[in-house]
Amino acid sequence: MKIVAIDAYTLNHGDLSWEQINTLGDLVLYDRSVDSEVVDRCKDADIVLTNKVAFNDAILQQLPNLKLIAVTATGINIIDIDAARNKGISVCNVPDYGTDSVAQHTFALILELTNRVGLHADSVARGDWQVCKDFSYALSPLIELKDKILGLVGFGSIGKKTAEIAAAFGMRVIYHTPSEKTTDLAEYAELEDLFATSDFISLHLPLKADNKEFVNKALISKMKATAFLINTSRGQLINEQDLADALNSKTIAGAAIDVLSAEPPPVTNPLLTAKNCMITPHNAWMSREARERIMAITFQNIQAYINGATINKVT
């Protein structure tokens, strides 16, 4: 059984062990792979591990031995699911591994927007405090979270964990999903109402064909001028030019995002130079603890497949 990890470094930077997965077959590791290398590297593979390297129909047609794609993440938009199903290739993923890490990062972004700790720490390091005429100063407005409204678009495990953290800050939480859910953590709101009333809007939903760039000029225009947008889900959920325009015109107060439509981003991405837009490099999921869970669940997925009882199966 040949197992190929096509972008191994994404999951394991050298601080984790592949030993357990290696017991399941002949494991071949490639730290990084570009599209032109995928077919050659996977042509004899029975099982492929991928985090962000895409497998479309054209690639799958050239991999006759492939039986299982183990996605080392939750999102499966990198896989042509219909093509895999037609070729009899099973696909599995890793759900819920990063719930706590991503919710924590969401609030790290919110707190940076409200307290600007990094901005002020850098100011002190430059010597600004030593020459200040006053005993304290602020370079931007400092915002208290208590009684502010947090609007969550998507209310799965990460959304619910984010709501729990918000409650500790004394925030009021509202949420939107296609259908209302029974919960004591938040109040249901229609999407446009959520955008119109929230002080902070945080996206927590998977990318699908029907929600690409749903956060666009029309929806952003409903936000308060004092409101902030946070995205730790998928960059393609936002029309980036529309968001940049809103930030540059001060239609909204700011944004903090961990994901972009193309990663790494081209220098032409409008959000890179937008006003009051903080961007982290898609690392909300990347805590050691979360990656350890991915490794463990991926091992279980592959082991179950070999034993004829696939778990976390997508197709």
C-alpha positions, -999 to 999 in steps of 0.1 A, spaced: 0 0 0 17 32 -12 7 64 7 18 98 -6 16 130 14 17 156 -13 20 187 9 34 172 41 50 204 55 16 221 58 6 196 84 40 187 100 67 213 102 91 188 118 75 191 152 52 160 148 58 124 139 47 105 108 55 72 125 19 61 131 8 66 96 39 50 83 29 18 99 -1 16 75 20 14 43 49 27 23 47 64 32 63 89 8 65 125 19 67 156 -3 69 188 17 54 209 -11 41 202 -46 31 224 -75 3 214 -99 27 201 -126 43 176 -101 11 160 -87 5 134 -113 41 121 -114 43 120 -76 10 103 -71 9 80 -102 15 48 -82 -2 59 -50 -31 39 -35 -37 66 -9 -30 103 -11 -29 128 18 -35 164 8 -43 196 27 -45 222 0 -32 206 -32 -61 203 -56 -73 171 -73 -95 178 -103 -110 155 -128 -80 158 -152 -56 148 -125 -77 120 -112 -80 104 -146 -42 100 -146 -41 82 -113 -52 46 -120 -42 31 -86 -57 58 -64 -83 44 -40 -85 70 -12 -79 107 -8 -74 116 28 -79 154 31 -60 166 61 -84 194 68 -122 199 70 -129 217 38 -131 195 7 -135 222 -20 -100 212 -33 -114 179 -45 -136 173 -75 -160 151 -56 -181 141 -86 -150 130 -105 -138 110 -75 -171 93 -70 -173 84 -107 -138 68 -105 -147 49 -73 -122 69 -52 -132 74 -16 -126 108 0 -124 114 37 -117 146 58 -110 156 93 -139 174 110 -138 195 142 -100 193 147 -96 231 150 -127 242 168 -109 257 198 -79 270 179 -100 288 153 -124 303 178 -94 315 198 -79 331 167 -112 347 159 -111 365 193 -74 373 189 -85 392 158 -114 409 175 -92 419 204 -66 433 181 -93 454 164 -105 467 197 -74 470 218 -46 473 192 -21 457 215 4 452 187 2 488 176 8 501 211 35 476 220 54 487 188 49 523 198 65 517 232 93 498 216 100 528 194 104 550 225 72 569 221 61 564 258 94 578 271 88 612 254 51 613 259 37 643 279 11 622 296 13 590 317 -8 571 292 -19 574 256 -39 556 228 -31 556 191 -66 544 182 -100 542 199 -101 515 225 -134 496 224 -151 476 252 -168 444 241 -194 442 268 -229 446 254 -216 447 218 -234 425 192 -215 397 176 -231 383 145 -220 348 135 -227 337 100 -226 299 103 -232 281 136 -214 249 135 -189 238 162 -166 268 156 -194 293 156 -208 278 188 -174 279 205 -170 315 194 -204 323 209 -193 307 242 -162 330 243 -183 360 234 -206 353 264 -176 355 287 -170 391 274 -207 400 280 -215 403 244 -249 397 228 -246 370 201 -268 366 171 -264 340 143 -276 332 108 -278 297 92 -301 285 64 -325 272 91 -330 282 127 -314 260 153 -323 253 189 -297 270 211 -292 290 243 -260 305 230 -274 330 205 -305 344 189 -314 337 153 -314 366 128 -320 369 90 -288 376 71 -294 412 62 -306 420 97 -275 404 112 -253 426 90 -273 457 98 -273 453 136 -240 436 145 -209 455 158 -188 425 148 -196 400 121 -176 368 120 -178 342 92 -179 305 102 -192 285 72 -178 263 44 -173 275 9 -200 262 -14 -211 270 -50 -240 291 -37 -221 313 -12 -191 324 -32 -185 362 -26 -219 365 -9 -203 392 13 -204 418 -14 -210 455 -18 -248 452 -13 -244 433 20 -215 453 33 -234 485 27 -259 474 53 -232 473 81 -228 501 106 -200 525 100 -186 514 133 -188 477 126 -160 452 119 -158 421 97 -139 390 107 -132 360 84 -115 328 95 -133 305 71 -126 309 34 -114 339 15 -137 332 -15 -167 340 7 -159 377 4 -157 399 -27 -123 413 -18 -125 444 -40 -159 454 -25 -145 450 10 -114 470 2 -136 498 -13 -157 498 19 -126 500 41 -109 527 20 -141 548 20 -147 542 57 -181 526 50 -171 502 78 -146 506 106 -123 477 98 -117 441 90 -95 413 103 -91 382 81 -71 350 82 -80 338 47 -78 352 12 -92 341 -22 -57 331 -34 -30 319 -10 -3 331 -10 -19 363 -23 -7 381 -54 6 416 -47 -25 429 -66 -49 417 -39 -67 449 -29 -70 439 8 -32 440 13 -33 478 11 -68 485 24 -72 508 53 -76 492 88 -74 457 74 -55 432 95 -45 400 77 -29 369 93 -15 341 70 -42 315 73 -28 301 105 -59 301 128 -60 263 124 -22 258 129 -17 253 166 4 222 175 -26 207 193 -49 211 163 -23 195 140 -18 166 164 -55 160 161 -54 160 123 -25 135 124 -44 112 148 -77 114 129 -60 109 95 -44 78 108 -78 65 120 -94 74 86 -67 55 67 -67 25 91 -105 23 89 -104 24 51 -78 -4 49 -101 -25 73 -131 -18 51 -149 6 74 -142 41 62 -149 69 87 -154 106 81 -162 96 45 -173 124 22 -177 101 -9 
